[in-house]
Amino acid sequence: MTLEELRPDQSELRGEVTISPHKQKGWVLELKASMKAGGRLLFQYTADGALTFNIHSHHGKEVTHHVHIDAASGDGEFTAPEDFDFYPMWENSSDRPVHLTYRLSRA
């Protein structure tokens, strides 16, 4: 499956999606944002139920979490520590579908 991506030539990525209940197909939404060192990524999201949001990166088998929020809504800013791909991700740990609206933008 191809990840939806905030490409280097894009300033913004918006979306709406329903995330499936915990451990069912579609219970995680992961996006990709290619960033330069010092680049800032603004994030905003709202959902009709609790979600876990994080921004992480993969270095081989090692996963580094840069941002972590356990809430139905959130907003903030992430500054890339290096030129790399970073992954905003939402997880639904509940037993019901959760509708999510999100916005990622470059600052």
Secondary structure, 3 states (H helix, E strand, C coil): CCCEEECCCCCEEEEEEEECCCCCCCCEEEEEEEECCCCEEEEEEEECCCCEEEEEEEECCEEEEEEEEECCEEEEEEECCCCEEEEEEEECCCCCCEEEEEEEEEC
